[in-house]
């Protein structure tokens, strides 16, 4: 690769692959938070003539720049990005909406004679792209309204406890603060009489037959990763996370339980509602870092079950080398 990772020969950028007669390729770059997935996607995208689709449940919303670690405007100017800032913070955006938008984005990128690069750490969202939307029943508005009322009446902790007693395996995969997933899980069980974990997940048989997914999981060992996570939390706070949350709250953040309970936003909201003493500040910082570390643990757990992914340990391979591996695989597969 070039000494400057972004200095790619123009002839390479202009190269076009003829997709007729073979499966179209899509690169997927996943990994735990604070791994450097954005950097990797920019390097790979520049090298192969790709365009980036963001697989993140919070980057979808306008104004969530700091808390979701969005690519900067300068980074976005290098390569087109999709599924950033597609809806207002007060509007709920489901995983089915995400699947449909990714499908449309891939078609648009293919029409440009370029390659989609899906980047993110949201395992459920990425699984949906690979294998299709969840197979659970459609939502029942009356039942959903009743469950939402139960959350307001009895508290989210009680409903999470109920979910944990009925389906402990599924409860372990989500956070006790994820209102939407808790309500949806209880709704599914009420409608079907089965546990969420008993409902078949979309599998490789459901994957699009005309797509060749080239999937990678970039990671650091936890003793390195956790320090990176904590440093990034500190940087987010320094960059103005609390001011961002104040602005989002004014725009309707609390109307979107999924966004309001996202890591960083939930802890910031709790601090803003506190007396904001030094002790409250310490609690805010520590709970933010702890939630981020725990999220990374869940990401490792999720992607260990995803058989399409090949793992690259960034403590053994530099980011430059990891990108070379991904590019070589794309060119030679």
Beta strands, then each sheet from edge to edge (+ up, - down):
strand 1: 24-31
strand 2: 50-54
strand 3: 81-82
strand 4: 115-120
strand 5: 211-219
strand 6: 309-313
sheet 1: 3+ 2+ 4+ 1+ 5+ 6+
end
